[in-house]
Amino acid sequence: MNSFNFSKPELSILLVTPQLEIGGAEKQVIIWAKALQERGLKVGVVSSGGPLLVELEQADIVHYHLPMQSRSLLQILRNGLALRRLLKKHPANILHAQSPTVALACRIALLGTKGKVVTTVHLITPQNRRATVPLLKIATDLTLTCSRQMRDELIKLGMPQKRVKAYPNSVDLKFFQSSVQSISENDPKLEFKKQNRPIVITVARLEPDKGHRFLLSAIALMKEKQPELKPLFLIVGDGSTRPALEIQIKELKLESDVLLLGKRNDLPNLLAQADLFVLPSLREGLPLAIIEAMGAGLAVIASAVDGVPELVEDKVTGRLVKPGEVSALAEAVVEMLQNPSLAQIYGQNGREKALNDYYINRSIEKLIEIYQNLLSF
């Protein structure tokens, strides 16, 4: 009698990303690496390094340094050959790339092997729009997108439907709480809550496409029309637009209303002190910052761009506004601050959605299944 072995292939994964700077795509790599390792899988990360490298070191996840951020064809070839050599000491049958150019290096590394290239597309920009699909067709066996909207856009651009799948971002929500009840009133961690003002928080890199300039204009408009509200706005993140934002804050006389906090490593604590989350971006993928805010039980006001409406359901988990519309943004913030009970309901709805749909403890099993199914063909 014949016996058949239907066991699933053993996985060994390298997550390959341009860099480990502080950003949503980079944080997602860290989250995946930790979750895969916790499930007993062999996993490593390849990148050009960055501030988030310390998180890999703390989790005892191996990291290999290669200049993956380069987009020159010569360097991509060199990276591919370097990856090929790396595979001799760290065998892997899944190379999970975080950009199409990185995927091309991964494809070079796996030539003549049974290994597979998976590529996550985190954002489609006007600059990379034309080149994305041709690169993916050459380089990757399966493309994952962080939103359904991005999946549909790739298909419209010519990506075969069977080679692209929506797999949303996810976070470890156990670090995010919906209240500060577990913290003593005298705890220095409550540095902003003690001011007895409504706290509105934004978490994003300080770059033009994040729309901070529109938020500052909306704050000035609110201060003019609703001076009694007196919210305190916390802007977490750093980047190239910080000098311009500092000038705008002074010109609008918002020094006592807006704090630029820079990079912080205590985001769960900051979210726990906030009453409302705002993200005024002009372009997004599927923002981890929104998922984290929802996990903390905050109502979210965000621009209705790209994959954001998949997270924020208007008048269910928060409010959606058109990108760049200052008056609409101001009105949405005022509505939430004037109706804290409604904001609380939106926050509760958002937390439930985050736990059900974007919790890494659940979604990582789907990613493992994607890997295994790909190796079975």
C-alpha positions as CSV (number, residue, x, y, z in Angstrom):
1,M,0.0,0.0,0.0
2,N,1.4,3.4,-1.0
3,S,1.9,6.0,1.6
4,F,2.0,9.7,0.8
5,N,3.7,12.5,2.7
6,F,1.5,15.6,2.7
7,S,3.6,17.4,5.3
8,K,4.1,21.1,4.8
9,P,7.6,22.3,3.7
10,E,9.8,23.5,6.5
11,L,10.2,27.2,6.4
12,S,13.3,29.3,6.6
13,I,12.8,33.0,6.0
14,L,14.9,36.1,5.3
15,L,13.0,39.4,5.5
16,V,14.9,41.7,3.1
17,T,14.3,45.5,3.4
18,P,16.2,48.6,2.2
19,Q,16.8,49.9,5.7
20,L,15.6,49.9,9.3
21,E,14.8,53.6,9.8
22,I,11.8,54.6,11.9
23,G,8.8,54.2,9.6
24,G,5.7,52.0,9.1
25,A,7.2,49.5,6.6
26,E,10.3,49.1,8.7
27,K,8.3,48.6,11.9
28,Q,6.2,46.0,10.1
29,V,9.4,44.0,9.3
30,I,10.3,44.0,12.9
31,I,6.8,42.9,13.9
32,W,6.8,40.0,11.4
33,A,10.3,38.9,12.4
34,K,9.4,38.7,16.1
35,A,6.2,36.9,15.4
36,L,7.8,34.3,13.1
37,Q,10.5,33.6,15.6
38,E,8.0,33.2,18.4
39,R,6.4,30.4,16.4
40,G,9.7,28.6,16.2
41,L,10.6,29.4,12.6
42,K,14.1,30.2,11.4
43,V,14.1,33.9,10.5
44,G,16.6,36.6,9.7
45,V,16.6,40.2,8.5
46,V,18.8,41.7,5.8
47,S,19.0,45.5,5.5
48,S,21.4,48.5,5.4
49,G,20.7,49.0,9.1
50,G,19.1,51.9,11.0
51,P,17.7,52.8,14.5
52,L,15.3,49.8,14.6
53,L,18.2,47.4,14.4
54,V,18.3,47.5,18.2
55,E,14.9,45.8,18.4
56,L,16.2,42.9,16.4
57,E,19.2,42.6,18.7
58,Q,17.0,42.7,21.8
59,A,14.9,39.9,20.3
60,D,18.0,37.9,19.4
61,I,17.1,37.9,15.7
62,V,20.0,37.6,13.3
63,H,20.7,40.6,11.0
64,Y,22.9,40.8,8.0
65,H,24.1,44.1,6.7
66,L,23.9,44.8,3.0
67,P,23.4,48.2,1.2
68,M,19.9,47.2,0.1
69,Q,18.7,50.8,-0.1
70,S,20.6,51.4,-3.4
71,R,18.5,51.4,-6.6
72,S,21.4,51.4,-9.1
73,L,21.4,48.3,-11.3
74,L,25.0,47.6,-10.6
75,Q,24.4,47.6,-6.8
76,I,21.3,45.5,-7.2
77,L,23.4,42.9,-9.0
78,R,26.0,43.1,-6.3
79,N,23.4,42.7,-3.6
80,G,21.9,39.7,-5.4
81,L,25.3,38.0,-5.5
82,A,26.0,38.9,-1.9
83,L,22.6,37.4,-0.9
84,R,23.5,34.3,-2.9
85,R,26.7,33.9,-0.8
86,L,24.7,34.6,2.4
87,L,22.3,31.8,1.7
88,K,25.2,29.3,2.0
89,K,25.5,30.2,5.8
90,H,21.8,31.1,6.3
91,P,19.8,28.8,4.0
92,A,16.4,30.2,3.3
93,N,13.6,29.1,1.0
94,I,11.6,32.3,1.4
95,L,13.1,35.7,0.7
96,H,10.5,38.3,1.6
97,A,11.4,41.6,0.0
98,Q,10.0,45.0,1.0
99,S,10.3,46.8,-2.3
100,P,10.5,45.8,-6.0
101,T,14.2,46.7,-6.4
102,V,15.0,44.6,-3.3
103,A,13.0,41.8,-4.9
104,L,15.2,41.9,-8.0
105,A,18.2,41.3,-5.8
106,C,16.4,38.4,-4.2
107,R,15.5,36.9,-7.5
108,I,19.2,37.0,-8.5
109,A,20.1,35.3,-5.3
110,L,17.7,32.4,-5.8
111,L,18.4,31.7,-9.5
112,G,18.6,27.9,-10.0
113,T,17.1,27.1,-6.6
114,K,13.6,26.1,-5.4
115,G,13.3,29.2,-3.2
116,K,10.6,31.7,-3.6
117,V,10.5,35.5,-3.6
118,V,7.6,37.3,-1.9
119,T,7.4,41.0,-2.2
120,T,5.3,43.4,-0.1
121,V,4.4,46.7,-1.8
122,H,3.8,49.2,1.0
123,L,3.2,52.3,-1.2
124,I,2.7,53.2,-4.8
125,T,3.9,56.7,-5.6
126,P,3.9,58.8,-8.8
127,Q,7.7,58.3,-8.9
128,N,7.6,54.5,-8.8
129,R,4.3,53.9,-10.4
130,R,5.5,53.0,-13.9
131,A,8.3,50.8,-12.9
132,T,6.6,48.8,-10.1
133,V,4.7,46.2,-12.1
134,P,7.4,45.4,-14.7
135,L,9.9,44.9,-11.8
136,L,7.4,42.7,-9.9
137,K,6.7,40.5,-12.9
138,I,10.4,39.8,-13.3
139,A,11.4,39.5,-9.7
140,T,8.7,38.0,-7.5
141,D,6.6,34.8,-7.3
142,L,3.9,36.5,-5.2
143,T,3.2,40.1,-4.4
144,L,1.5,41.1,-1.2
145,T,-0.1,44.5,-0.8
146,C,-0.9,46.1,2.6
147,S,-4.4,47.2,1.4
148,R,-7.1,46.0,-1.0
149,Q,-7.0,49.3,-2.7
150,M,-3.3,48.8,-3.6
151,R,-4.0,45.3,-4.8
152,D,-6.6,46.6,-7.2
153,E,-4.3,49.3,-8.4
154,L,-1.6,46.9,-9.2
155,I,-4.0,44.7,-11.2
156,K,-5.1,47.8,-13.1
157,L,-1.5,48.5,-13.9
158,G,-1.1,45.0,-15.4
159,M,-0.1,42.7,-12.6
160,P,-1.6,39.2,-13.1
161,Q,-4.4,38.8,-10.5
162,K,-3.2,35.3,-9.4
163,R,0.2,36.8,-8.5
164,V,-1.0,39.5,-6.1
165,K,-2.8,39.2,-2.8
166,A,-3.9,41.7,-0.2
167,Y,-2.3,41.0,3.2
168,P,-2.9,43.9,5.6
169,N,-0.4,45.3,8.0
170,S,-0.7,44.3,11.7
171,V,0.7,45.1,15.1
172,D,1.2,43.6,18.5
173,L,-1.7,45.2,20.2
174,K,-0.9,43.9,23.7
175,F,1.4,46.9,24.1
176,F,-1.5,49.3,23.5
177,Q,-4.1,50.1,26.2
178,S,-7.3,52.0,25.9
179,S,-6.9,53.8,29.3
180,V,-4.3,55.0,31.8
181,Q,-6.1,53.5,34.8
182,S,-3.2,51.2,35.5
183,I,-0.9,54.2,35.9
184,S,-0.7,56.2,39.2
185,E,-1.9,59.8,39.1
186,N,1.6,60.9,40.2
187,D,3.4,58.8,37.7
188,P,5.8,61.0,35.6
189,K,4.6,59.0,32.5
190,L,1.4,61.2,32.7
191,E,3.4,64.2,31.6
192,F,0.7,65.5,29.3
193,K,-2.5,64.2,30.9
194,K,-1.7,66.3,34.0
195,Q,-2.3,69.5,32.0
196,N,-6.1,68.9,32.1
197,R,-6.6,69.7,28.4
198,P,-8.0,67.5,25.7
199,I,-5.0,65.8,24.0
200,V,-4.9,65.2,20.3
201,I,-2.0,63.1,19.0
202,T,-0.4,62.7,15.5
203,V,2.2,60.0,14.8
204,A,4.0,60.3,11.5
205,R,7.3,61.1,9.9
206,L,7.7,64.9,9.3
207,E,7.6,64.8,5.6
208,P,5.6,66.7,3.0
209,D,3.2,63.9,2.2
210,K,2.1,63.5,5.8
211,G,0.2,66.8,5.7
212,H,1.3,68.4,9.0
213,R,1.1,71.9,7.5
214,F,-2.6,71.4,7.0
215,L,-3.1,70.2,10.5
216,L,-1.3,73.3,11.9
217,S,-3.6,75.5,9.8
218,A,-6.6,73.6,11.1
219,I,-5.4,74.1,14.7
220,A,-5.1,77.9,14.1
221,L,-8.6,77.9,12.6
222,M,-10.0,76.0,15.6
223,K,-8.3,78.3,18.0
224,E,-9.9,81.3,16.3
225,K,-13.4,79.9,16.1
226,Q,-13.5,77.6,19.2
227,P,-11.1,79.2,21.7
228,E,-12.8,77.5,24.7
229,L,-11.8,74.0,23.6
230,K,-8.0,74.5,24.3
231,P,-6.7,71.1,23.1
232,L,-3.0,70.2,23.3
233,F,-1.7,68.7,20.1
234,L,1.2,66.3,20.3
235,I,3.1,65.6,17.1
236,V,5.3,62.5,17.3
237,G,8.0,62.0,14.6
238,D,10.9,63.7,12.9
239,G,12.0,64.5,9.4
240,S,12.8,67.1,6.8
241,T,9.8,69.4,7.3
242,R,10.5,70.0,11.0
243,P,12.2,73.5,10.4
244,A,9.3,74.6,8.3
245,L,6.7,73.4,10.8
246,E,8.6,75.2,13.6
247,I,8.3,78.4,11.6
248,Q,4.6,77.8,10.9
249,I,3.9,77.2,14.6
250,K,5.5,80.6,15.5
251,E,3.8,82.4,12.7
252,L,0.4,81.1,13.8
253,K,1.2,81.7,17.5
254,L,0.6,78.0,18.4
255,E,3.6,77.6,20.7
256,S,1.4,76.8,23.7
257,D,-0.9,74.5,21.7
258,V,1.4,72.3,19.7
259,L,4.4,70.3,20.8
260,L,6.8,68.7,18.4
261,L,8.0,65.7,20.4
262,G,10.4,64.2,17.8
263,K,11.1,60.4,17.9
264,R,9.7,58.7,21.0
265,N,10.0,55.1,22.2
266,D,7.0,55.3,24.6
267,L,4.2,55.4,22.0
268,P,1.8,53.2,24.0
269,N,2.1,55.6,26.9
270,L,1.5,58.6,24.7
271,L,-1.5,57.1,23.0
272,A,-2.9,56.1,26.4
273,Q,-2.9,59.8,27.5
274,A,-4.6,61.0,24.3
275,D,-8.3,61.7,23.6
276,L,-8.1,61.7,19.8
277,F,-5.8,60.7,17.0
278,V,-5.4,62.6,13.7
279,L,-3.5,61.7,10.5
280,P,-3.8,64.4,7.8
281,S,-1.7,62.5,5.1
282,L,-1.8,63.2,1.4
283,R,-0.6,59.7,0.6
284,E,-0.6,56.4,2.6
285,G,-0.4,52.7,2.4
286,L,-2.2,51.1,5.4
287,P,-0.8,53.1,8.3
288,L,0.5,51.2,11.3
289,A,0.0,54.5,13.3
290,I,-3.8,54.3,12.7
291,I,-3.9,50.6,13.7
292,E,-2.0,51.4,16.9
293,A,-4.3,54.3,17.7
294,M,-7.3,52.1,17.1
295,G,-5.7,49.4,19.4
296,A,-5.4,52.1,22.1
297,G,-9.1,52.8,21.8
298,L,-8.9,56.2,20.2
299,A,-11.3,57.7,17.6
300,V,-9.4,58.5,14.5
301,I,-9.6,61.5,12.1
302,A,-7.8,60.8,8.9
303,S,-7.5,61.8,5.2
304,A,-9.6,59.5,2.9
305,V,-6.6,58.5,0.8
306,D,-5.4,55.1,-0.5
307,G,-5.9,52.3,2.0
308,V,-7.0,54.5,4.9
309,P,-10.8,54.0,4.4
310,E,-10.2,50.3,4.9
311,L,-9.1,51.1,8.5
312,V,-11.3,54.2,9.3
313,E,-15.0,53.8,8.8
314,D,-16.6,57.2,8.7
315,K,-18.9,57.7,11.6
316,V,-18.1,54.2,12.9
317,T,-14.5,54.3,14.0
318,G,-13.8,58.0,13.4
319,R,-14.1,60.6,10.6
320,L,-12.7,60.7,7.1
321,V,-11.9,64.1,5.5
322,K,-10.6,65.1,2.1
323,P,-6.8,65.5,2.0
324,G,-5.6,69.0,2.4
325,E,-9.0,70.5,3.3
326,V,-8.2,72.6,6.4
327,S,-11.8,73.6,7.3
328,A,-13.1,70.0,7.1
329,L,-10.2,68.8,9.2
330,A,-10.8,71.5,11.8
331,E,-14.6,70.7,11.9
332,A,-13.9,67.0,12.4
333,V,-11.6,67.6,15.4
334,V,-14.0,70.1,16.9
335,E,-16.9,67.6,16.5
336,M,-15.0,64.9,18.4
337,L,-13.8,67.2,21.2
338,Q,-17.3,68.6,21.7
339,N,-18.7,65.1,21.8
340,P,-16.4,63.0,23.9
341,S,-19.0,60.2,24.4
342,L,-19.3,59.9,20.6
343,A,-15.5,59.8,20.3
344,Q,-15.4,57.1,23.0
345,I,-17.9,55.0,21.0
346,Y,-15.8,55.4,17.8
347,G,-12.7,54.4,19.8
348,Q,-14.3,51.3,21.2
349,N,-15.5,50.3,17.7
350,G,-12.0,50.9,16.4
351,R,-10.3,48.8,19.1
352,E,-12.6,45.9,18.3
353,K,-11.8,46.2,14.6
354,A,-8.1,46.3,15.3
355,L,-8.2,43.3,17.5
356,N,-10.3,41.3,15.0
357,D,-8.5,42.3,11.8
358,Y,-5.0,43.7,12.5
359,Y,-3.6,41.8,15.5
360,I,-0.3,40.1,14.6
361,N,-1.1,37.1,16.8
362,R,-3.9,36.2,14.4
363,S,-2.5,37.5,11.1
364,I,0.9,35.9,11.3
365,E,-0.7,32.5,10.8
366,K,-2.0,33.7,7.5
367,L,1.4,34.8,6.4
368,I,2.9,31.5,7.3
369,E,0.2,29.8,5.3
370,I,1.0,32.0,2.3
371,Y,4.7,31.0,2.5
372,Q,3.9,27.3,2.8
373,N,1.4,27.4,-0.1
374,L,3.9,29.1,-2.3
375,L,6.5,26.5,-1.6
376,S,4.1,23.7,-2.4
377,F,3.9,24.7,-6.1
